[in-house]
């Protein structure tokens, strides 16, 4: 009998010494944000007051069994340059694929916090519909984003996310052929609901 008890105790000790299983997380985050800085010509305080430049969209994030993951992020702004622009409508769409590093403090279920950083590349599309006498503009650029934020979970499947990202386009040159950073850039501050699966 004592031998069986010893075996059970040894097995229990070994099991407790093993690392906890790391689960994969998939998250859907609809968000609402504001654009500021760079090409907007406005500070964050201006963007959140009179001349609001709302950006909305969603991101899909998959974190592997650890701290590394990937994200697809889609954002849309219907009035990027605001009402004082020479254009009737100035739309900006960003579609980015990002690599994510996030540390799940408190685990991957229930209450927890996950600070993260990310960076990636994708498409920045700009369109502007002109007023009378102003030509329309449409441009698709390869671009990049870099940023970070934090996710706070209140339960297994629901949380909130806040983050700050910087976007910039690339510029291609044919003589000599190379790709450098472009002149179109802006920052986005956003918050959203996180649905974790």
C-alpha positions in Angstrom: 0.0 0.0 0.0 2.8 2.4 0.9 4.5 1.6 -2.4 1.4 2.7 -4.3 1.2 5.9 -2.3 4.8 6.7 -3.1 4.2 6.0 -6.8 1.2 8.3 -6.9 3.1 11.1 -5.0 6.0 10.8 -7.4 3.7 11.0 -10.5 1.9 14.0 -9.0 5.2 15.8 -8.4 6.4 15.1 -11.9 3.2 16.3 -13.4 3.3 19.5 -11.4 6.9 20.1 -12.6 5.9 19.8 -16.3 5.3 23.1 -18.1 1.6 24.0 -18.5 0.1 23.3 -21.9 0.1 26.4 -24.1 -3.1 26.9 -25.9 -3.6 28.7 -29.2 -5.8 31.8 -29.2 -7.8 33.2 -32.1 -9.3 36.7 -31.6 -11.7 38.9 -33.6 -11.5 42.6 -32.8 -13.9 45.2 -34.3 -12.4 48.6 -33.5 -13.0 52.4 -33.7 -10.1 54.8 -33.8 -8.9 58.2 -34.9 -6.1 59.2 -37.3 -3.6 61.9 -36.5 -0.1 63.2 -37.3 1.8 62.9 -40.5 -0.4 63.5 -43.6 -3.4 64.4 -41.5 -1.7 67.6 -40.4 -3.4 67.3 -37.0 -2.4 66.5 -33.5 -4.1 63.8 -31.5 -6.1 66.3 -29.5 -7.4 68.0 -32.7 -8.4 64.6 -34.2 -10.5 63.8 -31.2 -12.3 67.1 -31.0 -13.7 69.2 -33.8 -12.2 67.7 -37.0 -12.9 64.0 -36.2 -11.2 61.5 -38.5 -12.7 58.3 -37.4 -11.1 55.1 -38.6 -13.0 51.8 -38.1 -12.5 48.2 -39.1 -11.5 44.9 -37.6 -8.6 42.6 -37.1 -8.2 38.8 -36.8 -5.4 37.6 -34.6 -4.1 34.1 -34.1 -1.6 33.6 -31.3 0.2 30.2 -31.3 0.8 28.3 -28.1 3.1 30.9 -26.7 3.9 34.6 -27.3 4.1 34.6 -31.2 1.3 35.2 -33.5 0.0 36.7 -36.7 -2.7 39.3 -37.5 -4.8 40.6 -40.4 -5.9 44.2 -39.9 -8.3 46.1 -42.1 -9.1 49.8 -41.5 -11.2 52.4 -43.3 -11.5 56.2 -43.1 -14.1 58.0 -45.0 -12.8 61.6 -44.5 -9.1 61.4 -44.0 -8.3 65.1 -44.7 -11.4 66.5 -43.0 -14.0 68.9 -44.2 -11.5 71.7 -44.9 -10.0 69.7 -47.8 -10.3 70.6 -51.5 -11.9 67.2 -52.0 -15.4 66.1 -51.3 -14.4 62.7 -50.0 -10.9 61.4 -49.1 -10.9 57.8 -48.3 -8.0 55.7 -46.9 -8.1 51.9 -46.6 -5.3 50.0 -44.9 -5.0 46.2 -45.2 -2.0 44.9 -43.2 -0.6 41.5 -42.3 1.4 41.7 -39.1 3.6 39.5 -36.9 2.7 39.8 -33.3 4.6 39.3 -30.0 2.3 39.2 -27.0 2.9 37.9 -23.5 -0.3 36.4 -21.8 0.0 37.6 -18.2 -2.4 35.5 -16.1 -2.8 32.8 -18.7 -4.8 32.2 -21.8 -8.2 31.8 -20.2 -10.3 33.8 -17.8 -9.0 37.0 -16.4 -5.8 38.2 -18.0 -3.7 40.9 -19.7 -1.7 40.6 -22.9 0.6 43.5 -23.8 1.9 43.1 -27.4 4.0 44.7 -30.1 3.5 44.2 -33.9 4.9 45.1 -37.3 3.9 44.2 -40.8 3.4 45.1 -44.4 0.3 45.5 -46.7 -1.7 47.8 -48.8 -2.5 51.5 -48.3 -5.1 52.7 -50.7 -6.0 56.4 -51.1 -8.9 57.8 -53.1 -10.1 61.4 -53.3 -13.2 62.6 -55.1 -12.7 66.2 -56.2 -15.0 69.1 -56.0 -15.8 71.1 -59.2 -12.5 71.6 -61.1 -10.5 69.3 -58.9 -9.3 66.0 -60.4 -10.0 62.7 -58.7 -7.1 60.8 -57.2 -6.6 57.1 -56.7 -3.4 55.5 -55.5 -2.5 52.0 -54.2 0.8 51.7 -52.3 2.7 49.0 -50.6 3.2 50.1 -47.0 4.1 49.1 -43.5 2.8 49.5 -40.0 4.4 49.2 -36.5 2.8 49.6 -33.1 1.7 48.0 -29.9 -1.0 47.9 -27.2 -2.7 45.8 -24.6 -5.6 43.4 -24.4 -7.5 43.0 -21.2 -9.7 39.9 -20.8 -12.6 39.8 -18.3 -13.6 36.3 -19.1 -12.6 33.4 -21.3 -14.1 34.9 -24.5 -14.5 38.7 -24.0 -12.1 41.5 -23.5 -11.0 45.0 -24.6 -8.1 46.1 -26.7 -6.4 49.5 -27.1 -3.4 50.2 -29.4 -1.4 52.7 -31.3 -0.1 52.1 -34.8 2.1 54.1 -37.2 1.5 53.6 -41.0 3.7 54.7 -43.9 3.8 53.9 -47.6 6.8 52.6 -49.6 8.0 54.4 -52.7 9.5 52.6 -55.6 12.3 54.1 -57.7 13.4 52.7 -61.1 16.8 54.4 -61.3 18.3 52.5 -59.6 15.5 50.0 -58.8 14.9 50.1 -55.0 12.1 50.6 -52.5 12.3 53.4 -49.9 9.9 54.8 -47.4 7.3 57.2 -48.9 6.0 60.5 -47.8 2.4 59.5 -46.9 2.1 58.5 -43.2 -0.1 58.8 -40.2 -0.8 57.3 -36.8 -4.0 55.5 -35.6 -5.2 55.2 -32.0 -7.9 52.7 -31.6 -10.0 50.7 -29.1 -12.1 47.7 -29.7 -13.9 44.7 -28.3 -12.0 41.4 -28.3 -13.8 38.1 -28.9 -11.5 35.2 -28.1 -12.1 31.7 -29.5 
